[in-house]
Amino acid sequence: MSDKARRLFEALDLDQDGILTREEVIVALRTKGPSLAASGVVPFWGVQDAEASSALFDTADQNGDMVVTLEEFAAVVDRRFGWS
């Protein structure tokens, strides 16, 4: 797991409970996405609309329990953003 994936997960975990919900991912990327991209936490092309954010959540939710753990998240974003 990359440090970048961990930092991005922590930035998206709005309630800091250690898991991501679909709503958190959508809201966090919409509100924080541009500043996260500007600071290098996420590539600019990784900040997209709500539909793309929801698709990212679906891809990361590997066990279908409607929450995403750090491990699930890192497995997807490290591969998608070329961080590992």
Protein Blocks (a to p, Z undefined) as FASTA:
>chain_A
ZZklmmmmmmmmmnonopacfklmmmmmmmmmmmmmmnopacfklpccfklmmmmmmmmm
mnonopacfklmmmmmmmmnopZZ
